[in-house]
Amino acid sequence: MNKYELMYVISCDTAEEKREQLIAKFKSYAESKGGVVEGIDRIGMKKLAYPINFKNEGYYVLMNLSLPMAEVDAMSKLMTITDGIIRHLFIKKNA
């Protein structure tokens, strides 16, 4: 298993309850595929560098996890089709 940092941005008009559901959804997805979530850092509402879907702010979440390499693409595709997620990025850590 490789170690990754996953940064994703949740739309600013998503309710707080829905945000927590999205965070829990991705945590449980990673764990169900044999991954280990080492930490979740809720950075909070920040101004975006440029407008995305006519929005200027987003809720940033940083997740440190270990995940089998084959599951990274599947999780990325899931995040792409999930309502409320406006951007995501996996970064492989050298460990």
Sequence and secondary structure as in RCSB ss.txt:
>XXXX:A:sequence
MNKYELMYVISCDTAEEKREQLIAKFKSYAESKGGVVEGIDRIGMKKLAYPINFKNEGYYVLMNLSLPMAEVDAM
SKLMTITDGIIRHLFIKKNA
>XXXX:A:secstr
 EEEEEEEEEETTS HHHHHHHHHHHHHHHHHTT EEEEEEEEEEEEEEEEETTEEEEEEEEEEEEE HHHHHHH
HHHHHHSTTEEEEEEEE   
